[in-house]
Amino acid sequence: MLVMKLDLYYYDECPYCQRVLRVIQELKLKINYCNTRKSTEHRDFHLKTTGMTQVPCLYIDGKPMFESMDIIDWLKANQANIPKV
């Protein structure tokens, strides 16, 4: 199995992030969480990398993907290749 590095940039108060987090939990996927409200390091990296602070953003091997439904569709399509918790 090819192991991808997956980092979800999010914050708890965001309803779109909650939508993505629910799917991750339902599918039991192992994802690295990066809370941009609790960590200035995560926020600064995200801003520097994308020029935006928009969340949710799933970094797939360092490449950002925005939009909650696009992220959810990608996670569902690739779940067989994502480690489980």
C-alpha positions in Angstrom: 0.0 0.0 0.0 1.3 3.5 -0.9 1.2 5.6 2.2 0.2 9.2 1.7 0.9 12.0 4.1 -2.5 13.5 4.9 -2.8 16.7 7.0 -6.2 18.3 7.6 -6.0 22.0 8.4 -9.2 22.9 10.2 -10.7 24.6 13.3 -13.5 23.3 15.5 -16.0 26.1 15.0 -16.1 25.7 11.2 -19.2 23.8 10.1 -17.5 22.7 6.9 -14.6 21.3 8.9 -17.1 19.4 11.1 -18.6 17.9 7.9 -15.2 16.6 6.9 -14.3 15.5 10.5 -17.5 13.4 10.7 -16.6 11.5 7.5 -13.0 10.9 8.7 -14.4 9.5 11.9 -17.1 7.4 10.1 -14.5 5.9 7.8 -12.0 5.5 10.7 -9.2 7.2 8.7 -5.9 8.1 10.2 -5.3 11.7 9.4 -2.9 14.3 11.0 -4.9 17.2 12.4 -3.6 20.8 12.2 -5.9 23.2 14.1 -5.2 26.7 12.7 -6.9 28.5 15.6 -4.9 26.7 18.3 -1.5 26.7 16.5 -0.1 29.8 15.0 2.6 27.6 13.4 -0.1 25.7 11.5 -1.9 28.9 10.5 1.3 30.6 9.4 2.3 27.5 7.3 -1.1 27.3 5.7 -1.2 31.0 4.9 2.4 30.9 3.5 1.7 27.8 1.4 -1.7 28.8 -0.1 -2.0 32.5 0.4 -5.2 31.9 2.3 -6.4 30.8 5.7 -9.5 29.0 4.3 -10.4 25.7 6.0 -11.0 22.9 5.7 -7.9 22.1 3.6 -6.5 18.6 3.2 -2.9 18.5 2.2 -2.2 15.3 0.3 1.5 14.7 0.2 2.0 18.5 0.6 -0.5 19.5 -2.0 -3.6 21.4 -0.7 -7.2 20.5 -1.5 -9.9 22.9 -0.6 -13.8 22.6 -0.4 -15.3 20.2 2.1 -17.3 18.2 -0.5 -14.2 17.8 -2.7 -12.3 16.6 0.3 -15.0 14.2 1.3 -15.3 12.8 -2.2 -11.6 12.3 -2.4 -11.4 10.6 1.0 -14.2 8.2 0.1 -12.7 7.4 -3.3 -9.2 6.8 -1.7 -10.2 5.2 1.6 -8.7 1.9 0.7 -5.3 3.5 0.5 -5.5 5.5 3.7 -4.4 3.9 7.0 -7.2 3.3 9.6 -7.1 4.2 13.3 
